[in-house]
Amino acid sequence: MRPHALARKNRAYRSSAFTLAEVMVCILLIVLSMGSILMMNLRSAKILRASREVAAASQMLQQRVEMARDRSWSEVASSQALAALMQTATDSEPEISASNVSERMTVTVPRATADGLVETDRSLSILRSAGKVSVEKSGDFTAEPTLLFEGTATWRDTTGVHQRVLRTVICRFGLTRSGIVGTVIGRPGSQRASSAP
């Protein structure tokens, strides 16, 4: 066989197959793409879990406010009565119970001003954590006509500490929502009376 014919045959043979380096590069590209798809999938699962926890915390606070609205005034306007109400878990609490959730209900007595109702320093506070309820600040506001309820849900997960807040006004002789009856309470920019200029 001639040397030129042999060289042509070797070139033809080499061009019809993949070298080990080419195969290794292809394997590396496949592994990188599969790894990035897996990482996107894991990140999506974390985002979905976080969204579910935020929704469950919001629903837990809404259910707690509805529980207060369904009770008589004497059952929600004092710290002892509200602590008894908070002994009962809401329906949404188990959805985030693995995240060390705590729930705080703060009840504040508002004061009427020319601009509507503003918060005062008179308040009571109840904390529910790990299924146990404690009175942080006691008070009895059964003689007051209107109260501001502020529920706060706090929980911890792998990304840190998170918090949701829900505020509403409840009147003794009728129910109301935030921003009704000429009040600024619950609207963005509302202030406490003690911190107002």
MIGUGU-217073 format. One record per residue: residue in three letters; z, y, x of N, C-alpha, C, CB in turn; residue number from 1. Coordinates in steps of 0.02 Angstrom, whole numbers, always signed. Glycine has a CB too. Layout:
N
{Ala; {Z; Y; X}; {Z; Y; X}; {Z; Y; X}; {Z; Y; X}; NUM}
...
END
This chain:
197
{Met; {+0; -58; +41}; {+0; +0; +0}; {+0; +61; +44}; {+59; +0; -47}; 1}
{Arg; {-32; +112; +22}; {-36; +173; +60}; {+28; +214; +52}; {-96; +215; +38}; 2}
{Pro; {+45; +253; +102}; {+106; +293; +97}; {+103; +345; +41}; {+120; +328; +163}; 3}
{His; {+43; +373; +30}; {+38; +423; -24}; {+46; +392; -92}; {-29; +460; -20}; 4}
{Ala; {+20; +334; -102}; {+27; +299; -166}; {+100; +279; -178}; {-19; +237; -168}; 5}
{Leu; {+134; +259; -125}; {+205; +241; -132}; {+247; +302; -149}; {+230; +209; -66}; 6}
{Ala; {+234; +358; -120}; {+271; +420; -134}; {+259; +442; -206}; {+251; +477; -84}; 7}
{Arg; {+195; +436; -229}; {+180; +453; -299}; {+216; +407; -347}; {+105; +449; -311}; 8}
{Lys; {+220; +343; -331}; {+254; +295; -373}; {+329; +309; -376}; {+241; +223; -348}; 9}
{Asn; {+361; +326; -319}; {+432; +343; -318}; {+446; +407; -359}; {+456; +352; -245}; 10}
{Arg; {+402; +458; -353}; {+410; +520; -391}; {+405; +506; -466}; {+358; +573; -370}; 11}
{Ala; {+359; +464; -485}; {+351; +447; -555}; {+411; +409; -581}; {+287; +406; -566}; 12}
{Tyr; {+439; +365; -539}; {+498; +326; -559}; {+559; +372; -566}; {+512; +271; -508}; 13}
{Arg; {+568; +419; -519}; {+625; +464; -522}; {+621; +512; -581}; {+631; +503; -456}; 14}
{Ser; {+563; +534; -599}; {+556; +582; -654}; {+563; +548; -722}; {+489; +617; -650}; 15}
{Ser; {+560; +483; -726}; {+566; +449; -791}; {+638; +429; -806}; {+521; +388; -792}; 16}
{Ala; {+686; +440; -761}; {+756; +421; -773}; {+801; +480; -758}; {+775; +359; -729}; 17}
{Phe; {+865; +474; -781}; {+915; +526; -768}; {+955; +507; -707}; {+961; +536; -829}; 18}
{Thr; {+972; +557; -669}; {+1014; +544; -611}; {+1087; +543; -633}; {+1003; +597; -555}; 19}
{Leu; {+1130; +518; -590}; {+1201; +515; -606}; {+1229; +586; -618}; {+1240; +480; -549}; 20}
{Ala; {+1206; +634; -580}; {+1230; +703; -588}; {+1211; +730; -657}; {+1200; +748; -533}; 21}
{Glu; {+1150; +716; -679}; {+1129; +740; -745}; {+1170; +708; -801}; {+1054; +725; -756}; 22}
{Val; {+1185; +645; -795}; {+1226; +610; -844}; {+1297; +639; -845}; {+1229; +534; -829}; 23}
{Met; {+1325; +653; -786}; {+1392; +682; -782}; {+1394; +752; -814}; {+1416; +685; -709}; 24}
{Val; {+1344; +792; -804}; {+1340; +858; -834}; {+1337; +852; -911}; {+1279; +898; -808}; 25}
{Cys; {+1298; +806; -935}; {+1293; +795; -1008}; {+1360; +773; -1037}; {+1238; +741; -1024}; 26}
{Ile; {+1394; +728; -1003}; {+1460; +705; -1026}; {+1509; +763; -1026}; {+1486; +647; -980}; 27}
{Leu; {+1507; +805; -975}; {+1551; +863; -972}; {+1538; +911; -1030}; {+1542; +899; -905}; 28}
{Leu; {+1475; +924; -1045}; {+1458; +968; -1101}; {+1482; +939; -1168}; {+1382; +980; -1103}; 29}
{Ile; {+1474; +874; -1177}; {+1496; +842; -1239}; {+1573; +846; -1245}; {+1473; +768; -1241}; 30}
{Val; {+1608; +833; -1190}; {+1681; +836; -1192}; {+1704; +907; -1206}; {+1711; +811; -1124}; 31}
{Leu; {+1674; +957; -1176}; {+1692; +1026; -1189}; {+1680; +1046; -1262}; {+1653; +1073; -1143}; 32}
{Ser; {+1623; +1025; -1289}; {+1609; +1042; -1360}; {+1657; +1006; -1406}; {+1538; +1024; -1378}; 33}
{Met; {+1672; +943; -1394}; {+1719; +907; -1436}; {+1789; +938; -1430}; {+1721; +833; -1417}; 34}
{Gly; {+1808; +957; -1370}; {+1873; +990; -1360}; {+1879; +1056; -1397}; {+1886; +1001; -1286}; 35}
{Ser; {+1826; +1096; -1395}; {+1828; +1160; -1431}; {+1830; +1149; -1507}; {+1767; +1203; -1411}; 36}
{Ile; {+1795; +1099; -1531}; {+1797; +1084; -1603}; {+1867; +1061; -1622}; {+1745; +1029; -1621}; 37}
{Leu; {+1898; +1021; -1582}; {+1966; +997; -1595}; {+2015; +1056; -1594}; {+1987; +944; -1543}; 38}
{Met; {+2009; +1102; -1547}; {+2053; +1160; -1543}; {+2044; +1205; -1604}; {+2040; +1200; -1478}; 39}
{Met; {+1982; +1215; -1626}; {+1969; +1255; -1687}; {+2001; +1221; -1748}; {+1893; +1265; -1698}; 40}
{Asn; {+1997; +1156; -1751}; {+2026; +1119; -1806}; {+2102; +1126; -1806}; {+2007; +1045; -1803}; 41}
{Leu; {+2134; +1121; -1749}; {+2207; +1128; -1744}; {+2228; +1199; -1762}; {+2231; +1111; -1673}; 42}
{Arg; {+2191; +1249; -1739}; {+2206; +1319; -1755}; {+2199; +1331; -1830}; {+2160; +1367; -1716}; 43}
{Ser; {+2148; +1303; -1860}; {+2138; +1311; -1932}; {+2196; +1279; -1971}; {+2072; +1278; -1954}; 44}
{Ala; {+2221; +1223; -1948}; {+2277; +1190; -1981}; {+2340; +1233; -1976}; {+2290; +1121; -1950}; 45}
{Lys; {+2352; +1266; -1918}; {+2409; +1311; -1910}; {+2403; +1371; -1956}; {+2415; +1334; -1838}; 46}
{Ile; {+2344; +1399; -1961}; {+2333; +1457; -2004}; {+2344; +1437; -2077}; {+2262; +1486; -1994}; 47}
{Leu; {+2320; +1380; -2096}; {+2329; +1356; -2165}; {+2402; +1345; -2181}; {+2290; +1291; -2175}; 48}
{Arg; {+2439; +1316; -2134}; {+2511; +1306; -2145}; {+2548; +1372; -2150}; {+2541; +1264; -2087}; 49}
{Ala; {+2531; +1420; -2107}; {+2564; +1485; -2109}; {+2549; +1521; -2175}; {+2541; +1529; -2050}; 50}
{Ser; {+2487; +1517; -2199}; {+2469; +1547; -2263}; {+2507; +1514; -2320}; {+2393; +1542; -2275}; 51}
{Arg; {+2514; +1450; -2317}; {+2551; +1414; -2369}; {+2624; +1435; -2370}; {+2545; +1337; -2358}; 52}
{Glu; {+2654; +1443; -2311}; {+2724; +1464; -2308}; {+2733; +1535; -2334}; {+2749; +1460; -2236}; 53}
{Val; {+2687; +1581; -2318}; {+2692; +1649; -2344}; {+2686; +1650; -2419}; {+2636; +1693; -2313}; 54}
{Ala; {+2640; +1611; -2446}; {+2632; +1607; -2519}; {+2694; +1577; -2551}; {+2570; +1566; -2538}; 55}
{Ala; {+2722; +1525; -2520}; {+2782; +1493; -2548}; {+2842; +1541; -2545}; {+2798; +1428; -2510}; 56}
{Ala; {+2848; +1580; -2491}; {+2903; +1628; -2486}; {+2897; +1682; -2539}; {+2905; +1660; -2416}; 57}
{Ser; {+2836; +1707; -2549}; {+2824; +1758; -2601}; {+2841; +1730; -2670}; {+2752; +1783; -2599}; 58}
{Gln; {+2819; +1669; -2682}; {+2833; +1637; -2747}; {+2908; +1624; -2756}; {+2793; +1572; -2754}; 59}
{Met; {+2942; +1605; -2701}; {+3014; +1594; -2704}; {+3050; +1658; -2725}; {+3040; +1568; -2636}; 60}
{Leu; {+3031; +1715; -2695}; {+3062; +1778; -2713}; {+3047; +1798; -2785}; {+3038; +1833; -2665}; 61}
{Gln; {+2986; +1787; -2806}; {+2967; +1804; -2875}; {+3007; +1761; -2924}; {+2892; +1794; -2886}; 62}
{Gln; {+3015; +1697; -2909}; {+3054; +1653; -2952}; {+3127; +1674; -2955}; {+3048; +1580; -2929}; 63}
{Arg; {+3154; +1697; -2898}; {+3224; +1720; -2897}; {+3232; +1782; -2940}; {+3247; +1734; -2825}; 64}
{Val; {+3185; +1828; -2936}; {+3189; +1889; -2978}; {+3183; +1870; -3052}; {+3134; +1939; -2958}; 65}
{Glu; {+3139; +1824; -3067}; {+3132; +1802; -3137}; {+3195; +1767; -3161}; {+3071; +1755; -3144}; 66}
{Met; {+3228; +1730; -3117}; {+3292; +1699; -3136}; {+3343; +1753; -3153}; {+3318; +1653; -3078}; 67}
{Ala; {+3343; +1807; -3114}; {+3390; +1863; -3128}; {+3372; +1897; -3193}; {+3389; +1914; -3070}; 68}
{Arg; {+3309; +1906; -3206}; {+3287; +1940; -3268}; {+3303; +1899; -3330}; {+3212; +1954; -3265}; 69}
{Asp; {+3305; +1834; -3323}; {+3319; +1790; -3380}; {+3394; +1787; -3398}; {+3294; +1720; -3366}; 70}
{Arg; {+3436; +1812; -3354}; {+3509; +1809; -3365}; {+3533; +1872; -3399}; {+3546; +1799; -3298}; 71}
{Ser; {+3595; +1868; -3425}; {+3626; +1927; -3454}; {+3647; +1974; -3397}; {+3687; +1908; -3500}; 72}
{Trp; {+3659; +2037; -3414}; {+3677; +2088; -3365}; {+3739; +2068; -3325}; {+3688; +2155; -3399}; 73}
{Ser; {+3788; +2040; -3358}; {+3850; +2021; -3323}; {+3839; +1964; -3273}; {+3904; +2001; -3374}; 74}
{Glu; {+3785; +1926; -3280}; {+3771; +1870; -3235}; {+3732; +1891; -3173}; {+3733; +1818; -3272}; 75}
{Val; {+3709; +1953; -3170}; {+3670; +1975; -3112}; {+3696; +2039; -3080}; {+3599; +1984; -3131}; 76}
{Ala; {+3742; +2074; -3113}; {+3763; +2140; -3088}; {+3826; +2137; -3045}; {+3774; +2186; -3145}; 77}
{Ser; {+3853; +2078; -3031}; {+3910; +2073; -2986}; {+3896; +2021; -2932}; {+3975; +2054; -3026}; 78}
{Ser; {+3929; +2029; -2876}; {+3915; +1984; -2819}; {+3934; +1912; -2834}; {+3952; +2008; -2757}; 79}
{Gln; {+3990; +1901; -2869}; {+4012; +1832; -2884}; {+3963; +1798; -2932}; {+4083; +1832; -2914}; 80}
{Ala; {+3941; +1835; -2983}; {+3894; +1806; -3031}; {+3826; +1793; -2999}; {+3886; +1853; -3092}; 81}
{Leu; {+3803; +1839; -2957}; {+3739; +1829; -2924}; {+3743; +1772; -2873}; {+3717; +1894; -2888}; 82}
{Ala; {+3800; +1764; -2841}; {+3809; +1707; -2795}; {+3805; +1641; -2833}; {+3878; +1712; -2758}; 83}
{Ala; {+3833; +1639; -2893}; {+3828; +1578; -2934}; {+3756; +1564; -2953}; {+3872; +1585; -2998}; 84}
{Leu; {+3718; +1617; -2969}; {+3648; +1609; -2986}; {+3608; +1584; -2926}; {+3619; +1676; -3011}; 85}
{Met; {+3624; +1608; -2867}; {+3587; +1588; -2807}; {+3605; +1519; -2781}; {+3598; +1639; -2753}; 86}
{Gln; {+3656; +1488; -2810}; {+3671; +1418; -2792}; {+3613; +1372; -2810}; {+3735; +1394; -2829}; 87}
{Thr; {+3576; +1391; -2861}; {+3519; +1351; -2883}; {+3457; +1368; -2841}; {+3504; +1363; -2959}; 88}
{Ala; {+3426; +1318; -2812}; {+3365; +1329; -2773}; {+3307; +1344; -2819}; {+3349; +1267; -2729}; 89}
{Thr; {+3261; +1384; -2794}; {+3200; +1397; -2833}; {+3152; +1338; -2825}; {+3165; +1464; -2810}; 90}
{Asp; {+3102; +1335; -2867}; {+3054; +1279; -2864}; {+3014; +1280; -2799}; {+3007; +1282; -2923}; 91}
{Ser; {+3003; +1340; -2770}; {+2962; +1346; -2710}; {+2999; +1336; -2645}; {+2929; +1413; -2710}; 92}
{Glu; {+3064; +1335; -2647}; {+3103; +1330; -2585}; {+3087; +1267; -2545}; {+3177; +1332; -2601}; 93}
{Pro; {+3079; +1208; -2576}; {+3064; +1148; -2536}; {+2999; +1152; -2497}; {+3062; +1088; -2581}; 94}
{Glu; {+2953; +1196; -2518}; {+2889; +1201; -2483}; {+2896; +1231; -2413}; {+2840; +1242; -2523}; 95}
{Ile; {+2950; +1269; -2402}; {+2961; +1298; -2336}; {+3029; +1280; -2308}; {+2952; +1373; -2339}; 96}
{Ser; {+3062; +1230; -2337}; {+3130; +1213; -2314}; {+3130; +1185; -2243}; {+3161; +1163; -2362}; 97}
{Ala; {+3075; +1156; -2221}; {+3073; +1130; -2153}; {+3068; +1186; -2102}; {+3013; +1082; -2145}; 98}
{Ser; {+3060; +1247; -2126}; {+3052; +1304; -2081}; {+3115; +1346; -2076}; {+2995; +1348; -2105}; 99}
{Asn; {+3173; +1319; -2093}; {+3237; +1354; -2088}; {+3235; +1419; -2128}; {+3254; +1369; -2015}; 100}
{Val; {+3222; +1415; -2192}; {+3217; +1474; -2234}; {+3285; +1499; -2254}; {+3174; +1459; -2295}; 101}
{Ser; {+3293; +1565; -2256}; {+3353; +1596; -2284}; {+3330; +1649; -2333}; {+3399; +1626; -2228}; 102}
{Glu; {+3371; +1659; -2384}; {+3353; +1706; -2437}; {+3411; +1754; -2446}; {+3337; +1668; -2504}; 103}
{Arg; {+3396; +1818; -2447}; {+3447; +1870; -2456}; {+3428; +1911; -2517}; {+3455; +1915; -2393}; 104}
{Met; {+3477; +1922; -2561}; {+3466; +1965; -2619}; {+3514; +2024; -2611}; {+3479; +1927; -2687}; 105}
{Thr; {+3486; +2084; -2608}; {+3525; +2145; -2603}; {+3515; +2184; -2668}; {+3504; +2187; -2541}; 106}
{Val; {+3570; +2203; -2699}; {+3569; +2241; -2761}; {+3597; +2310; -2746}; {+3610; +2205; -2819}; 107}
{Thr; {+3558; +2361; -2761}; {+3577; +2430; -2746}; {+3579; +2470; -2810}; {+3527; +2462; -2696}; 108}
{Val; {+3628; +2516; -2813}; {+3633; +2562; -2871}; {+3591; +2623; -2855}; {+3709; +2582; -2885}; 109}
{Pro; {+3540; +2637; -2896}; {+3499; +2697; -2884}; {+3532; +2758; -2915}; {+3428; +2688; -2912}; 110}
{Arg; {+3512; +2817; -2892}; {+3537; +2881; -2918}; {+3478; +2920; -2945}; {+3575; +2921; -2863}; 111}
{Ala; {+3488; +2951; -3003}; {+3435; +2991; -3034}; {+3430; +3059; -2999}; {+3448; +3000; -3110}; 112}
{Thr; {+3369; +3079; -2983}; {+3356; +3145; -2955}; {+3299; +3176; -2994}; {+3340; +3142; -2879}; 113}
{Ala; {+3281; +3237; -2977}; {+3224; +3271; -3010}; {+3159; +3234; -2996}; {+3219; +3344; -2986}; 114}
{Asp; {+3155; +3199; -2941}; {+3095; +3161; -2923}; {+3096; +3089; -2947}; {+3085; +3162; -2848}; 115}
{Gly; {+3148; +3071; -2983}; {+3155; +3002; -3007}; {+3215; +2969; -2975}; {+3091; +2962; -2992}; 116}
{Leu; {+3217; +2903; -2976}; {+3273; +2866; -2947}; {+3265; +2859; -2872}; {+3279; +2797; -2981}; 117}
{Val; {+3321; +2865; -2836}; {+3321; +2852; -2764}; {+3380; +2805; -2750}; {+3327; +2918; -2721}; 118}
{Glu; {+3375; +2768; -2695}; {+3427; +2721; -2677}; {+3490; +2757; -2653}; {+3403; +2673; -2624}; 119}
{Thr; {+3547; +2726; -2662}; {+3610; +2751; -2635}; {+3638; +2700; -2586}; {+3661; +2766; -2691}; 120}
{Asp; {+3695; +2714; -2559}; {+3727; +2667; -2512}; {+3769; +2615; -2548}; {+3771; +2705; -2463}; 121}
{Arg; {+3776; +2620; -2613}; {+3815; +2571; -2652}; {+3772; +2509; -2662}; {+3838; +2601; -2720}; 122}
{Ser; {+3794; +2454; -2633}; {+3754; +2392; -2639}; {+3798; +2331; -2632}; {+3698; +2391; -2587}; 123}
{Leu; {+3770; +2274; -2650}; {+3800; +2209; -2638}; {+3747; +2165; -2608}; {+3831; +2178; -2703}; 124}
{Ser; {+3767; +2114; -2573}; {+3719; +2071; -2539}; {+3742; +1999; -2539}; {+3707; +2096; -2467}; 125}
{Ile; {+3696; +1954; -2556}; {+3709; +1882; -2558}; {+3658; +1847; -2512}; {+3705; +1854; -2632}; 126}
{Leu; {+3681; +1798; -2473}; {+3637; +1761; -2428}; {+3639; +1687; -2447}; {+3658; +1771; -2354}; 127}
{Arg; {+3579; +1657; -2452}; {+3573; +1585; -2462}; {+3536; +1558; -2402}; {+3534; +1568; -2530}; 128}
{Ser; {+3570; +1515; -2365}; {+3540; +1485; -2305}; {+3562; +1413; -2300}; {+3560; +1525; -2241}; 129}
{Ala; {+3515; +1369; -2288}; {+3528; +1297; -2282}; {+3564; +1270; -2344}; {+3569; +1282; -2218}; 130}
{Gly; {+3548; +1297; -2402}; {+3577; +1274; -2465}; {+3646; +1300; -2479}; {+3579; +1200; -2465}; 131}
{Lys; {+3673; +1341; -2434}; {+3740; +1369; -2444}; {+3734; +1444; -2459}; {+3785; +1357; -2382}; 132}
{Val; {+3777; +1467; -2505}; {+3775; +1537; -2526}; {+3838; +1572; -2501}; {+3769; +1542; -2603}; 133}
{Ser; {+3829; +1632; -2474}; {+3887; +1671; -2452}; {+3877; +1744; -2475}; {+3896; +1668; -2374}; 134}
{Val; {+3933; +1775; -2492}; {+3932; +1845; -2512}; {+3941; +1887; -2449}; {+3989; +1861; -2566}; 135}
{Glu; {+3889; +1925; -2431}; {+3893; +1966; -2371}; {+3928; +2033; -2385}; {+3823; +1979; -2343}; 136}
{Lys; {+3914; +2061; -2444}; {+3944; +2124; -2464}; {+3956; +2119; -2539}; {+3898; +2186; -2446}; 137}
{Ser; {+4019; +2124; -2559}; {+4035; +2114; -2630}; {+4032; +2180; -2668}; {+4105; +2082; -2638}; 138}
{Gly; {+4026; +2173; -2733}; {+4024; +2231; -2777}; {+4018; +2209; -2849}; {+3967; +2278; -2758}; 139}
{Asp; {+4033; +2255; -2894}; {+4026; +2242; -2965}; {+3995; +2304; -2997}; {+4096; +2225; -2998}; 140}
{Phe; {+3933; +2297; -3018}; {+3895; +2353; -3046}; {+3879; +2342; -3120}; {+3831; +2363; -3007}; 141}
{Thr; {+3921; +2306; -3156}; {+3906; +2292; -3226}; {+3907; +2355; -3269}; {+3957; +2242; -3254}; 142}
{Ala; {+3939; +2408; -3247}; {+3941; +2471; -3285}; {+3879; +2514; -3273}; {+4004; +2510; -3268}; 143}
{Glu; {+3840; +2496; -3223}; {+3781; +2536; -3206}; {+3723; +2520; -3253}; {+3760; +2524; -3133}; 144}
{Pro; {+3681; +2569; -3271}; {+3626; +2556; -3317}; {+3564; +2526; -3284}; {+3607; +2619; -3352}; 145}
{Thr; {+3555; +2539; -3219}; {+3494; +2519; -3184}; {+3512; +2496; -3114}; {+3442; +2577; -3181}; 146}
{Leu; {+3480; +2442; -3091}; {+3492; +2416; -3024}; {+3425; +2400; -2990}; {+3537; +2353; -3026}; 147}
{Leu; {+3425; +2408; -2925}; {+3368; +2389; -2884}; {+3383; +2323; -2851}; {+3351; +2444; -2831}; 148}
{Phe; {+3340; +2274; -2863}; {+3347; +2208; -2832}; {+3296; +2203; -2776}; {+3338; +2150; -2885}; 149}
{Glu; {+3320; +2184; -2717}; {+3275; +2174; -2660}; {+3287; +2104; -2632}; {+3285; +2228; -2605}; 150}
{Gly; {+3238; +2062; -2639}; {+3243; +1993; -2612}; {+3206; +1989; -2546}; {+3215; +1942; -2662}; 151}
{Thr; {+3236; +1956; -2498}; {+3205; +1947; -2432}; {+3208; +1873; -2414}; {+3241; +1990; -2378}; 152}
{Ala; {+3150; +1846; -2398}; {+3146; +1777; -2374}; {+3129; +1779; -2300}; {+3093; +1734; -2414}; 153}
{Thr; {+3168; +1745; -2258}; {+3157; +1743; -2186}; {+3152; +1670; -2165}; {+3213; +1781; -2147}; 154}
{Trp; {+3103; +1654; -2125}; {+3096; +1585; -2101}; {+3068; +1586; -2030}; {+3051; +1544; -2148}; 155}
{Arg; {+3080; +1531; -1995}; {+3058; +1523; -1926}; {+3011; +1463; -1922}; {+3118; +1515; -1877}; 156}
{Asp; {+2957; +1471; -1885}; {+2914; +1415; -1871}; {+2895; +1417; -1797}; {+2849; +1416; -1916}; 157}
{Thr; {+2845; +1379; -1777}; {+2827; +1376; -1707}; {+2801; +1441; -1679}; {+2776; +1321; -1696}; 158}
{Thr; {+2777; +1486; -1722}; {+2750; +1550; -1699}; {+2801; +1606; -1699}; {+2691; +1569; -1741}; 159}
{Gly; {+2861; +1594; -1727}; {+2912; +1646; -1727}; {+2946; +1653; -1794}; {+2882; +1711; -1707}; 160}
{Val; {+2977; +1711; -1804}; {+3014; +1726; -1865}; {+2970; +1767; -1911}; {+3080; +1764; -1849}; 161}
{His; {+2970; +1750; -1975}; {+2928; +1785; -2025}; {+2973; +1808; -2082}; {+2871; +1738; -2051}; 162}
{Gln; {+2949; +1859; -2118}; {+2990; +1886; -2172}; {+2945; +1913; -2228}; {+3037; +1942; -2145}; 163}
{Arg; {+2967; +1902; -2290}; {+2934; +1929; -2349}; {+2988; +1966; -2389}; {+2899; +1874; -2392}; 164}
{Val; {+2968; +2022; -2421}; {+3015; +2062; -2460}; {+2984; +2076; -2528}; {+3033; +2128; -2423}; 165}
{Leu; {+3026; +2072; -2581}; {+3005; +2089; -2648}; {+3058; +2135; -2678}; {+2995; +2025; -2692}; 166}
{Arg; {+3036; +2191; -2706}; {+3082; +2240; -2736}; {+3063; +2250; -2809}; {+3081; +2307; -2697}; 167}
{Thr; {+3115; +2256; -2850}; {+3103; +2270; -2921}; {+3164; +2306; -2950}; {+3089; +2204; -2960}; 168}
{Val; {+3152; +2341; -3005}; {+3206; +2376; -3040}; {+3220; +2337; -3104}; {+3186; +2450; -3056}; 169}
{Ile; {+3284; +2325; -3118}; {+3304; +2292; -3180}; {+3354; +2337; -3215}; {+3335; +2220; -3166}; 170}
{Cys; {+3341; +2351; -3279}; {+3384; +2394; -3319}; {+3427; +2351; -3366}; {+3342; +2446; -3359}; 171}
{Arg; {+3487; +2376; -3380}; {+3533; +2338; -3423}; {+3505; +2330; -3493}; {+3601; +2373; -3425}; 172}
{Phe; {+3474; +2382; -3520}; {+3452; +2380; -3590}; {+3377; +2367; -3597}; {+3469; +2444; -3624}; 173}
{Gly; {+3346; +2343; -3546}; {+3275; +2327; -3549}; {+3249; +2315; -3479}; {+3235; +2383; -3584}; 174}
{Leu; {+3199; +2275; -3474}; {+3172; +2258; -3409}; {+3117; +2306; -3390}; {+3145; +2186; -3409}; 175}
{Thr; {+3110; +2317; -3326}; {+3058; +2362; -3302}; {+3031; +2334; -3236}; {+3084; +2434; -3293}; 176}
{Arg; {+2976; +2360; -3215}; {+2947; +2341; -3151}; {+2951; +2400; -3104}; {+2873; +2317; -3159}; 177}
{Ser; {+2938; +2388; -3041}; {+2941; +2441; -2991}; {+2892; +2496; -3009}; {+2926; +2414; -2921}; 178}
{Gly; {+2914; +2558; -3000}; {+2870; +2615; -3011}; {+2869; +2639; -3083}; {+2801; +2598; -2991}; 179}
{Ile; {+2906; +2607; -3129}; {+2908; +2627; -3199}; {+2971; +2670; -3209}; {+2910; +2564; -3246}; 180}
{Val; {+2977; +2702; -3265}; {+3031; +2747; -3284}; {+3041; +2804; -3234}; {+3096; +2708; -3291}; 181}
{Gly; {+2987; +2831; -3208}; {+2991; +2889; -3164}; {+3024; +2876; -3098}; {+3027; +2942; -3199}; 182}
{Thr; {+3025; +2815; -3075}; {+3059; +2800; -3012}; {+3010; +2794; -2954}; {+3098; +2735; -3018}; 183}
{Val; {+3033; +2814; -2896}; {+2992; +2804; -2836}; {+3012; +2740; -2800}; {+3000; +2864; -2789}; 184}
{Ile; {+3065; +2708; -2824}; {+3088; +2647; -2792}; {+3034; +2594; -2799}; {+3155; +2623; -2823}; 185}
{Gly; {+3020; +2561; -2746}; {+2969; +2509; -2745}; {+2901; +2534; -2727}; {+2966; +2476; -2812}; 186}
{Arg; {+2891; +2600; -2726}; {+2828; +2628; -2705}; {+2829; +2639; -2630}; {+2813; +2695; -2741}; 187}
{Pro; {+2771; +2636; -2598}; {+2770; +2649; -2525}; {+2798; +2718; -2510}; {+2699; +2642; -2497}; 188}
{Gly; {+2839; +2722; -2459}; {+2867; +2786; -2438}; {+2932; +2804; -2474}; {+2817; +2840; -2450}; 189}
{Ser; {+2958; +2760; -2517}; {+3021; +2775; -2551}; {+3076; +2774; -2498}; {+3036; +2724; -2609}; 190}
{Gln; {+3129; +2814; -2510}; {+3181; +2822; -2461}; {+3249; +2812; -2493}; {+3177; +2890; -2426}; 191}
{Arg; {+3298; +2798; -2451}; {+3368; +2796; -2472}; {+3392; +2868; -2479}; {+3412; +2755; -2422}; 192}
{Ala; {+3438; +2880; -2525}; {+3465; +2947; -2536}; {+3500; +2973; -2473}; {+3514; +2947; -2595}; 193}
{Ser; {+3533; +2928; -2436}; {+3570; +2949; -2377}; {+3524; +2970; -2320}; {+3615; +2894; -2353}; 194}
{Ser; {+3462; +2946; -2319}; {+3416; +2963; -2265}; {+3364; +3015; -2287}; {+3380; +2901; -2241}; 195}
{Ala; {+3367; +3037; -2349}; {+3319; +3087; -2373}; {+3337; +3155; -2343}; {+3319; +3091; -2451}; 196}
{Pro; {+3287; +3198; -2327}; {+3302; +3262; -2297}; {+3335; +3310; -2346}; {+3240; +3293; -2271}; 197}
END
